[in-house]
Amino acid sequence: MVKLGNTDLEVSQIAFGAWAIGGWMWGGNDDKDSRRALDIAIDHGITTIDTAPVYGFGKSESLVGNAVQGKRDKIQILTKYGLRWDADLGEFFFSTSMNDGTPVNVHRYSGKESIIKECEESLKRLQTDYIDLYQIHWSDPSTPVAETMEAVETLIQQGKVRTAGVCNYNVADLQKANSVLPIASNQVSYSMVKREIEEETIPYCIENNIGIMVYSPLQRGILGGKIHPDHRFRRGDNRPDTPYYKLGNIILINEFLDKILPVAENRKVSLSQLVLRWTLQQPGVTCLLAGVRNEEQLIDNAATLHFELNTSEIDFINDHLNKLELIFDE
């Protein structure tokens, strides 16, 4: 367990990323597999669960809520606010479909009353009376940062939230938020093939003792070495629409993984464990949110906690990584 930023909240270094169990954008899920993975997480040292209302439009939070009954004191629940699909508020973000195919428009909105409403709904789905870390999902250009943080501060004073966090914040927004309310962490997308935050965000967070929680460290699975050019994605899985899953990049990423495979083989670990361990050992990184859909993935992720890479191994990986040039021009 590690402390998150400058707070007393302790989290596991590997967290249960609960996006996939909501089914949305992942081509569905098996609820029994998800529940089994949630049930055994504590036994494998993964006590932190990160979810959000939009993950399956309430489904992920509900699954988590059912699973933590009787062991709430051993679990840290992290959830989010600020994405509304049930009201035309704030700024339009994107159009999507719910798990049953119903089209919806998702808006970024983090006005005070909306945050209070979202928190109450999350507490009901999670079947708990407090949230350990409450995070804005994406910045909301339509609402002053101060108003948003003041609403979360109210929830903290009421005992419904322990700690405030943000997601996908740049340095300018972090500065504004942190001036109103101490920010425990910034949850950001980061992986071997997506490293933009190394330029400004990581240095700022290190300097200001703000934890960095990384999501998509396997770049939604492709860095696990099991996605090949002939991979067949299930209906509703939007990964092929992202640049990392274009044919040329799938080939390039697999060629890179082949080059660092000897490190994994020497360690007797899987490629995904190697990639997660490398990510966890990067400067400023506090915790990794590793997506889980079933027991096998949970156990595989948890094994990352049991070894560390030495300097020569990291240098070897970095040498090949720095030569990897993905194709982003269409």
C-alpha positions in Angstrom: 0.0 0.0 0.0 1.2 3.5 -0.8 0.0 6.9 0.3 -1.8 8.9 -2.3 -0.2 12.3 -2.7 -0.2 14.4 0.4 -3.2 12.6 2.0 -3.6 9.8 4.5 -5.5 7.7 1.9 -3.5 4.5 1.1 -4.1 2.7 -2.2 -2.7 -0.5 -3.7 0.0 0.0 -6.3 -2.2 -2.0 -8.7 -5.8 -1.0 -8.8 -8.8 -2.8 -10.2 -9.7 -0.8 -13.3 -13.5 -1.3 -13.6 -14.2 0.3 -16.9 -14.3 -3.0 -18.8 -16.7 -4.7 -16.4 -19.3 -2.1 -17.4 -19.3 -3.5 -20.9 -19.5 -0.1 -22.6 -16.9 0.3 -25.4 -15.5 -3.1 -24.6 -18.0 -5.3 -26.5 -19.9 -6.3 -23.4 -18.8 -8.5 -20.5 -19.7 -11.5 -18.4 -21.1 -10.4 -15.1 -20.1 -13.7 -13.4 -16.5 -13.4 -14.5 -16.4 -9.8 -13.3 -17.9 -10.7 -9.9 -15.4 -13.5 -9.4 -12.5 -11.1 -10.2 -13.9 -8.6 -7.8 -14.3 -11.2 -5.1 -10.7 -12.4 -5.2 -9.0 -9.0 -5.6 -8.2 -8.5 -1.9 -6.6 -11.9 -1.7 -4.2 -10.9 -4.4 -3.3 -7.5 -2.9 -5.5 -5.4 -5.1 -7.7 -3.5 -2.6 -8.3 -0.3 -4.7 -11.2 -0.3 -7.2 -11.6 2.5 -9.7 -15.0 2.9 -11.4 -17.2 5.7 -12.8 -20.9 6.2 -13.4 -20.4 6.3 -17.2 -18.8 2.9 -17.2 -21.8 1.0 -18.5 -24.0 3.9 -17.4 -24.2 2.7 -13.8 -23.5 -1.0 -14.4 -19.8 -0.9 -13.3 -20.6 0.9 -10.0 -23.5 -1.5 -9.3 -21.2 -4.5 -9.8 -18.6 -3.0 -7.5 -21.3 -2.2 -4.9 -22.5 -5.7 -4.8 -19.0 -7.2 -4.5 -17.8 -5.0 -1.6 -20.6 -5.9 0.8 -19.1 -7.2 4.0 -15.6 -6.0 3.2 -16.0 -2.3 2.7 -13.4 -1.5 5.4 -10.7 -3.4 3.4 -11.5 -1.7 0.0 -10.8 1.8 -1.3 -13.5 2.9 -3.7 -12.6 5.5 -6.3 -15.3 6.9 -8.6 -15.9 9.9 -10.7 -18.3 12.7 -11.6 -18.7 15.2 -14.4 -20.0 13.2 -17.4 -23.8 13.5 -17.8 -25.7 11.4 -20.3 -29.1 12.0 -18.8 -29.3 15.7 -19.2 -28.4 18.4 -21.8 -26.0 20.3 -19.5 -22.5 21.8 -19.9 -20.5 21.1 -23.0 -21.2 18.3 -25.5 -18.5 15.7 -25.3 -19.4 12.8 -27.6 -22.2 10.6 -28.9 -22.3 6.9 -28.0 -24.6 4.0 -27.3 -25.6 2.4 -24.0 -25.2 -1.4 -23.6 -28.7 -2.0 -25.0 -28.0 0.1 -28.1 -29.8 3.2 -27.0 -28.1 6.3 -28.4 -27.0 8.9 -25.9 -25.1 12.2 -25.9 -22.5 12.6 -23.2 -21.8 16.1 -21.8 -19.0 17.4 -19.6 -20.7 19.2 -16.7 -19.5 19.8 -13.1 -21.8 22.4 -11.7 -22.3 22.2 -7.9 -25.9 20.8 -7.9 -25.0 18.3 -10.5 -22.0 17.0 -8.5 -24.1 16.6 -5.4 -26.7 14.7 -7.4 -24.1 12.4 -9.0 -22.6 11.7 -5.6 -25.9 10.6 -4.1 -26.6 8.3 -7.1 -23.1 6.8 -6.9 -23.4 6.1 -3.2 -26.6 4.2 -3.8 -25.2 2.1 -6.6 -22.0 1.5 -4.6 -24.1 0.6 -1.5 -21.8 2.7 0.7 -22.0 5.9 2.7 -18.7 7.3 1.6 -16.3 7.4 -1.4 -12.6 7.2 -0.7 -11.5 9.3 -3.7 -13.9 11.4 -5.7 -12.6 12.5 -9.1 -13.8 14.8 -11.8 -13.7 12.6 -15.0 -12.8 15.3 -17.5 -12.4 19.1 -17.2 -15.5 21.1 -17.8 -15.0 24.3 -19.7 -18.5 25.5 -18.9 -18.0 25.6 -15.1 -15.3 27.5 -13.1 -12.9 25.1 -11.5 -13.4 26.8 -8.2 -17.2 26.0 -8.2 -16.4 22.4 -8.9 -13.9 22.0 -6.1 -16.0 23.9 -3.6 -18.8 21.3 -4.3 -16.4 18.5 -3.6 -15.2 20.2 -0.4 -18.9 20.3 0.7 -19.1 16.6 0.2 -15.9 16.1 2.2 -17.3 18.2 5.0 -20.5 16.0 5.0 -18.4 12.8 5.3 -19.6 11.5 1.9 -16.1 11.9 0.3 -12.7 11.3 1.9 -10.4 12.9 -0.6 -10.6 14.9 -3.9 -8.9 13.9 -7.1 -9.0 14.9 -10.7 -8.6 13.1 -14.0 -7.2 14.2 -17.3 -6.2 17.6 -16.0 -3.4 19.7 -17.5 -1.1 21.8 -15.4 -3.2 24.9 -15.7 -6.3 23.2 -14.4 -4.3 21.4 -11.7 -3.1 24.8 -10.4 -6.6 26.2 -10.3 -8.0 23.2 -8.5 -5.2 22.9 -6.0 -5.6 26.5 -5.0 -9.2 25.8 -3.8 -8.9 22.3 -2.4 -5.9 20.0 -1.8 -5.8 17.6 -4.8 -4.7 14.1 -3.9 -4.1 12.8 -7.4 -4.4 13.2 -11.1 -5.6 10.2 -13.0 -4.2 10.2 -16.5 -3.7 8.1 -19.6 -0.1 6.9 -19.8 1.7 4.0 -21.4 4.8 3.0 -23.2 3.3 4.3 -26.4 1.6 7.3 -25.0 4.0 9.4 -22.9 2.9 13.1 -23.4 2.4 13.7 -19.7 6.2 13.3 -19.1 6.7 16.8 -20.4 4.7 19.0 -18.0 2.2 17.0 -15.9 4.5 14.6 -14.2 7.1 17.2 -13.2 4.3 19.4 -11.7 2.7 16.5 -9.8 6.1 15.5 -8.4 6.9 19.1 -7.3 3.5 19.5 -5.6 3.2 16.0 -4.1 0.2 15.1 -6.2 -0.2 11.4 -6.9 -0.3 10.1 -10.4 -2.7 7.3 -11.1 -2.2 5.8 -14.5 -5.0 4.4 -16.6 -4.6 2.3 -19.8 -1.0 1.3 -19.0 -1.4 -1.6 -21.5 -3.0 0.9 -24.0 -6.3 -1.0 -23.7 -4.6 -4.3 -24.1 -2.4 -4.0 -27.1 0.8 -3.9 -25.0 -0.1 -7.3 -23.5 1.1 -9.0 -26.6 -2.2 -10.8 -27.4 -3.5 -8.4 -30.1 -2.3 -9.4 -33.5 -3.2 -8.1 -37.0 -5.8 -10.8 -37.5 -7.5 -10.2 -34.1 -11.3 -10.2 -34.3 -12.9 -7.6 -32.0 -16.4 -8.1 -30.6 -19.3 -6.0 -31.6 -19.3 -2.8 -29.6 -15.6 -2.8 -29.0 -14.3 0.6 -30.1 -10.6 -0.1 -29.9 -10.2 -0.5 -33.7 -11.3 3.1 -34.0 -8.3 4.3 -32.0 -4.9 5.0 -33.6 -3.0 2.4 -31.6 -5.2 -0.3 -33.2 -4.6 0.6 -36.8 -3.0 -2.2 -38.7 0.4 -0.5 -39.1 0.7 0.3 -35.4 -0.4 -3.2 -34.3 2.5 -4.5 -36.4 5.0 -2.0 -35.0 3.9 -2.5 -31.4 4.2 -6.3 -31.7 7.7 -6.0 -33.3 8.7 -3.9 -30.3 7.2 -6.4 -27.8 9.1 -9.2 -29.5 12.3 -7.3 -28.8 11.7 -6.9 -25.1 10.2 -10.4 -24.7 13.6 -11.8 -23.5 13.4 -9.6 -20.4 10.0 -11.1 -19.6 11.2 -14.6 -20.3 14.3 -14.1 -18.1 12.1 -12.9 -15.3 9.5 -15.7 -15.9 6.7 -13.1 -16.2 4.2 -12.3 -18.9 4.6 -9.4 -21.3 1.8 -7.6 -19.7 3.4 -7.9 -16.2 6.7 -6.6 -17.7 4.9 -3.6 -19.2 3.0 -2.8 -16.0 6.1 -3.1 -13.9 8.0 -0.7 -16.2 5.1 1.8 -16.0 4.9 1.5 -12.3 8.6 2.3 -11.9 8.4 5.5 -14.0 9.0 8.8 -12.1 6.0 10.1 -10.2 3.7 7.2 -10.8 1.9 6.1 -7.7 -0.6 3.6 -8.9 -1.7 1.7 -12.0 -5.3 1.1 -13.0 -5.1 -2.2 -14.8 -8.4 -3.2 -16.5 -9.9 -6.4 -15.4 -12.7 -8.6 -16.9 -12.0 -11.9 -15.3 -10.1 -13.8 -12.7 -7.2 -14.7 -15.0 -6.5 -11.0 -15.8 -6.8 -10.1 -12.1 -4.2 -12.7 -11.1 -1.9 -11.7 -14.0 -2.0 -8.0 -13.0 -1.5 -8.8 -9.3 1.8 -10.6 -10.0 3.3 -7.3 -11.0 3.5 -6.5 -7.3 6.0 -9.3 -6.7 9.1 -8.1 -8.7 11.0 -5.0 -9.7 13.1 -4.3 -12.8 16.7 -3.3 -12.3 18.4 -0.4 -14.1 19.9 -2.5 -16.9 16.5 -4.0 -17.7 14.8 -0.6 -17.8 17.6 0.8 -20.0 17.2 -2.2 -22.4 13.5 -1.6 -22.7 13.9 2.2 -23.1 16.5 1.7 -25.8 14.0 -0.2 -27.9 11.1 2.0 -26.9 12.9 5.1 -28.0 13.3 3.6 -31.5 9.6 2.9 -31.8 7.9 5.3 -34.1 4.1 4.8 -34.4 2.1 6.1 -37.3 -0.6 8.7 -36.4 -1.1 10.3 -39.8 -4.2 9.2 -41.7 
